[in-house]
Amino acid sequence: MSSATYSGDLPLRRLLTVAMWMLGVLIFGTFGYWMVEGWSLPDCFYMTVITISTVGYEEINELTQQGRWFTSGLIFISLVSMTGWTAMLTSFIVGSDLNGHFQRRRTARMIDSMKNHTIVCGTGLMANAVVERLMQKRHPVVLIDPDEDKLNAMKAKFRRLEILCGSPTNELILAKANVMAASHVVAATDSEVDNLLIGITCKDLGTNISVIAESNDVTIANRMRKTGIDEVISPSQLGGQRVMDLILA
């Protein structure tokens, strides 16, 4: 389990722990009144609820001295429990919702302010290599991929990297990446068909953006060139060419 997943699950685990504690207090109070006062279980349950909720209703039956001592202890336990429940509920809501909302807003503002940046689509070997080298040159990059875990891993590695979770073939996702102001789009997903679609979408937007696509399939590579994609990169062919140069040198 990654540290990001663990830290995200921790508030929920604490909230569930407090909820189980509250349930235990409710059961304890119900059977406590049943043993001390001898009332029916529905009456004991009702008395426990109005006691731990501190609503101030009158007692359903007159309490004995032992019952008053038990009620006093139950009130103290319930106050501590309700305080913990309220704190954990607030922490869970703020931690899981507001933080994510503010992070998304910050990312959107950062991307909207970018100019002449590069949009990298995918998190494969080629995409990672491109991002790493651009980050070394402090070039602004927006990384798009539907796998949130992979995006978060890249973000942890490169703090200046901006990430967007979604399909890069979606025109709306490309718009969120501020594609109209970008200088380059690198289509390097695991699907060569998707790389083709990304190139077509970018060219249909009517911008002067330069599109670089990855493809090891000759047929798809030819289609990419026909659609106006500026450069088609074949890692396997480049590797083969390099090996041949080494052999024949």
RODO-2510 file (C-alpha; in nm, 4 decimals, decimal comma):
residues 249
     n   res          X          Y          Z
     1     m     0,0000     0,0000     0,0000
     2     s     0,1358     0,3414    -0,0979
     3     s     0,1830     0,6162     0,1573
     4     a    -0,0684     0,8325    -0,0301
     5     t    -0,3346     0,5630    -0,0012
     6     y    -0,2551     0,5046     0,3636
     7     s    -0,2780     0,8722     0,4539
     8     g    -0,6065     0,8998     0,2653
     9     d    -0,7573     0,6009     0,4485
    10     l    -0,6417     0,7093     0,7945
    11     p    -0,9159     0,9717     0,8624
    12     l    -1,1833     0,7223     0,7530
    13     r    -1,0420     0,4526     0,9819
    14     r    -1,0407     0,6925     1,2749
    15     l    -1,3969     0,7996     1,1969
    16     l    -1,5125     0,4373     1,1894
    17     t    -1,3306     0,3720     1,5172
    18     v    -1,5142     0,6571     1,6880
    19     a    -1,8450     0,5396     1,5347
    20     m    -1,7880     0,1910     1,6782
    21     w    -1,7063     0,3492     2,0148
    22     m    -2,0354     0,5428     2,0063
    23     l    -2,2229     0,2231     1,9254
    24     g    -2,0495     0,0557     2,2184
    25     v    -2,1573     0,3398     2,4502
    26     l    -2,5159     0,2997     2,3297
    27     i    -2,5118    -0,0739     2,3981
    28     f    -2,3385    -0,0226     2,7329
    29     g    -2,5976     0,2332     2,8433
    30     t    -2,8942     0,0214     2,7331
    31     f    -2,7857    -0,2925     2,9177
    32     g    -2,6579    -0,0847     3,2078
    33     y    -3,0033     0,0624     3,2748
    34     w    -3,1552    -0,2812     3,2247
    35     m    -2,9303    -0,4305     3,4941
    36     v    -2,9465    -0,1352     3,7377
    37     e    -3,3110    -0,0310     3,7025
    38     g    -3,4718    -0,3425     3,5607
    39     w    -3,6653    -0,1510     3,2948
    40     s    -3,7667    -0,2935     2,9575
    41     l    -3,5009    -0,2845     2,6879
    42     p    -3,6917    -0,0236     2,4760
    43     d    -3,7133     0,2057     2,7803
    44     c    -3,3454     0,1478     2,8553
    45     f    -3,2507     0,2236     2,4951
    46     y    -3,4579     0,5436     2,4935
    47     m    -3,3102     0,6584     2,8252
    48     t    -2,9600     0,5956     2,6898
    49     v    -3,0288     0,7951     2,3732
    50     i    -3,1646     1,1019     2,5548
    51     t    -2,8766     1,0819     2,8030
    52     i    -2,5868     1,0619     2,5566
    53     s    -2,7488     1,3202     2,3259
    54     t    -2,7979     1,5613     2,6202
    55     v    -3,1321     1,6794     2,4784
    56     g    -3,2673     1,7444     2,8291
    57     y    -3,5840     1,5311     2,8176
    58     e    -3,7351     1,4154     3,1469
    59     e    -3,6533     1,0715     3,2831
    60     i    -3,8975     0,8082     3,1619
    61     n    -3,9038     0,6505     3,5096
    62     e    -3,7787     0,7627     3,8481
    63     l    -3,4142     0,6704     3,8955
    64     t    -3,2763     0,4911     4,1975
    65     q    -2,9587     0,6137     4,3652
    66     q    -2,7594     0,3538     4,1726
    67     g    -2,9325     0,4681     3,8523
    68     r    -2,8316     0,8293     3,9146
    69     w    -2,4690     0,7286     3,9647
    70     f    -2,4829     0,5228     3,6459
    71     t    -2,6434     0,8147     3,4560
    72     s    -2,3730     1,0529     3,5766
    73     g    -2,1012     0,8200     3,4513
    74     l    -2,2835     0,7682     3,1215
    75     i    -2,3113     1,1461     3,0692
    76     f    -1,9372     1,1883     3,1238
    77     i    -1,8559     0,9058     2,8804
    78     s    -2,0997     1,0411     2,6231
    79     l    -1,9540     1,3934     2,6402
    80     v    -1,6050     1,2589     2,5694
    81     s    -1,7393     1,0365     2,2913
    82     m    -1,9423     1,3118     2,1242
    83     t    -1,6420     1,5460     2,1345
    84     g    -1,4275     1,2835     1,9615
    85     w    -1,7028     1,2081     1,7090
    86     t    -1,7463     1,5751     1,6197
    87     a    -1,3716     1,6322     1,5865
    88     m    -1,3181     1,3253     1,3678
    89     l    -1,6213     1,4027     1,1489
    90     t    -1,4952     1,7563     1,0914
    91     s    -1,1443     1,6286     1,0196
    92     f    -1,2770     1,3703     0,7736
    93     i    -1,4888     1,6232     0,5821
    94     v    -1,2134     1,8829     0,5649
    95     g    -0,9371     1,6329     0,4865
    96     s    -1,1203     1,4362     0,2194
    97     d    -1,3198     1,7094     0,0477
    98     l    -1,1926     2,0619     0,0977
    99     n    -0,8248     1,9756     0,0586
   100     g    -0,8977     1,7980    -0,2680
   101     h    -1,1149     2,0886    -0,3843
   102     f    -0,8488     2,3476    -0,3060
   103     q    -0,5816     2,1326    -0,4754
   104     r    -0,7914     2,1051    -0,7920
   105     r    -0,8525     2,4800    -0,7928
   106     r    -0,4814     2,5505    -0,7491
   107     t    -0,3911     2,3115    -1,0319
   108     a    -0,6498     2,4702    -1,2624
   109     r    -0,5142     2,8196    -1,1938
   110     m    -0,1555     2,7090    -1,2529
   111     i    -0,2410     2,5414    -1,5837
   112     d    -0,4502     2,8376    -1,7028
   113     s    -0,1516     3,0654    -1,6487
   114     m     0,0841     2,8472    -1,8548
   115     k     0,2137     2,9562    -2,1949
   116     n     0,4201     2,7560    -2,4457
   117     h     0,4107     2,4538    -2,2197
   118     t     0,4197     2,0875    -2,3231
   119     i     0,1314     1,8470    -2,2714
   120     v     0,2426     1,4874    -2,2257
   121     c    -0,0254     1,2205    -2,2655
   122     g     0,0435     0,8881    -2,0938
   123     t     0,2679     0,7515    -1,8206
   124     g     0,4609     0,4851    -2,0093
   125     l     0,8358     0,4604    -2,0579
   126     m     0,8566     0,7201    -2,3320
   127     a     0,6259     0,9622    -2,1513
   128     n     0,8256     0,9285    -1,8291
   129     a     1,1514     0,9903    -2,0141
   130     v     1,0113     1,3007    -2,1825
   131     v     0,8752     1,4403    -1,8548
   132     e     1,2023     1,3741    -1,6720
   133     r     1,4135     1,5547    -1,9298
   134     l     1,1752     1,8490    -1,9608
   135     m     1,1654     1,8846    -1,5829
   136     q     1,5438     1,8899    -1,5746
   137     k     1,5298     2,1846    -1,8149
   138     r     1,2588     2,3487    -1,5969
   139     h     1,0196     2,3439    -1,8903
   140     p     0,6498     2,3646    -1,7895
   141     v     0,4689     2,0335    -1,8381
   142     v     0,1128     1,9105    -1,7923
   143     l     0,0843     1,5317    -1,7660
   144     i    -0,2485     1,3666    -1,8556
   145     d    -0,3423     1,0063    -1,7768
   146     p    -0,6533     0,8205    -1,6529
   147     d    -0,4525     0,6390    -1,3818
   148     e    -0,4517     0,8645    -1,0750
   149     d    -0,1984     0,6515    -0,8861
   150     k     0,0580     0,6842    -1,1636
   151     l    -0,0028     1,0582    -1,1840
   152     n     0,0472     1,0994    -0,8091
   153     a     0,3699     0,8987    -0,8299
   154     m     0,4995     1,1314    -1,1009
   155     k     0,3871     1,4363    -0,9030
   156     a     0,5758     1,3094    -0,5981
   157     k     0,8869     1,2772    -0,8133
   158     f     0,8533     1,6158    -0,9832
   159     r     0,6839     1,8751    -0,7641
   160     r     0,6685     2,1358    -1,0420
   161     l     0,4798     1,8966    -1,2671
   162     e     0,1090     1,9677    -1,3169
   163     i    -0,1178     1,6635    -1,3548
   164     l    -0,4672     1,6023    -1,4901
   165     c    -0,6582     1,2776    -1,4397
   166     g    -0,8658     1,1772    -1,7409
   167     s    -0,8504     1,0437    -2,0931
   168     p    -0,6198     1,2540    -2,3138
   169     t    -0,8403     1,1676    -2,6121
   170     n    -1,1148     1,3772    -2,4516
   171     e    -1,1229     1,7278    -2,5957
   172     l    -1,2474     1,8684    -2,2622
   173     i    -0,9463     1,7241    -2,0788
   174     l    -0,7136     1,8758    -2,3374
   175     a    -0,8917     2,2074    -2,2907
   176     k    -0,8317     2,1849    -1,9149
   177     a    -0,4633     2,1326    -1,9969
   178     n    -0,4756     2,4709    -2,1772
   179     v    -0,3933     2,3097    -2,5086
   180     m    -0,4605     2,6325    -2,7014
   181     a    -0,1627     2,7962    -2,5294
   182     a     0,0684     2,4916    -2,5432
   183     s     0,3669     2,4666    -2,7769
   184     h     0,3835     2,0848    -2,7987
   185     v     0,1669     1,7817    -2,7341
   186     v     0,3374     1,4458    -2,6873
   187     a     0,0992     1,1544    -2,7496
   188     a     0,2741     0,8663    -2,5738
   189     t    -0,0039     0,6508    -2,4285
   190     d     0,0048     0,2713    -2,4299
   191     s    -0,2514     0,2726    -2,7130
   192     e    -0,1272     0,3780    -3,0566
   193     v    -0,4872     0,4304    -3,1679
   194     d    -0,5337     0,6736    -2,8789
   195     n    -0,2136     0,8495    -2,9835
   196     l    -0,3620     0,8900    -3,3305
   197     l    -0,6883     1,0262    -3,1862
   198     i    -0,4983     1,2734    -2,9679
   199     g    -0,3106     1,4017    -3,2717
   200     i    -0,6316     1,4359    -3,4756
   201     t    -0,8055     1,6184    -3,1907
   202     c    -0,5197     1,8649    -3,1458
   203     k    -0,5011     1,9370    -3,5183
   204     d    -0,8789     1,9833    -3,5384
   205     l    -0,8541     2,2596    -3,2779
   206     g    -0,6866     2,4716    -3,5443
   207     t    -0,3865     2,5712    -3,3393
   208     n    -0,0214     2,5852    -3,4448
   209     i     0,0681     2,3339    -3,1781
   210     s     0,3322     2,0766    -3,2678
   211     v     0,2179     1,7172    -3,2123
   212     i     0,4659     1,4367    -3,1509
   213     a     0,3211     1,0846    -3,1375
   214     e     0,4599     0,7451    -3,0448
   215     s     0,3913     0,4459    -3,2686
   216     n     0,5633     0,1152    -3,3369
   217     d     0,2998     0,0162    -3,5936
   218     v     0,3960     0,1166    -3,9492
   219     t     0,0334     0,1371    -4,0677
   220     i    -0,0776     0,3608    -3,7815
   221     a     0,2401     0,5677    -3,8137
   222     n     0,1564     0,6376    -4,1796
   223     r    -0,1961     0,7414    -4,0831
   224     m    -0,0530     0,9729    -3,8200
   225     r     0,1609     1,1477    -4,0815
   226     k    -0,1382     1,1799    -4,3178
   227     t    -0,3449     1,3505    -4,0478
   228     g    -0,0780     1,6175    -4,0087
   229     i     0,1003     1,4947    -3,6963
   230     d     0,4371     1,6662    -3,7032
   231     e     0,6627     1,3873    -3,5793
   232     v     0,6064     1,0137    -3,5344
   233     i     0,8542     0,8431    -3,3021
   234     s     0,9102     0,4679    -3,3103
   235     p     1,1184     0,3651    -3,0074
   236     s     1,1805     0,0168    -3,1461
   237     q     1,3057     0,1482    -3,4807
   238     l     1,5250     0,4077    -3,3096
   239     g     1,6685     0,1370    -3,0876
   240     g     1,7292    -0,0902    -3,3844
   241     q     1,8997     0,1892    -3,5752
   242     r     2,1260     0,2615    -3,2778
   243     v     2,2240    -0,1043    -3,2410
   244     m     2,3005    -0,1258    -3,6132
   245     d     2,5193     0,1874    -3,5917
   246     l     2,7135     0,0322    -3,3038
   247     i     2,7622    -0,2958    -3,4911
   248     l     2,8722    -0,1362    -3,8184
   249     a     3,0823     0,1376    -3,6641
***
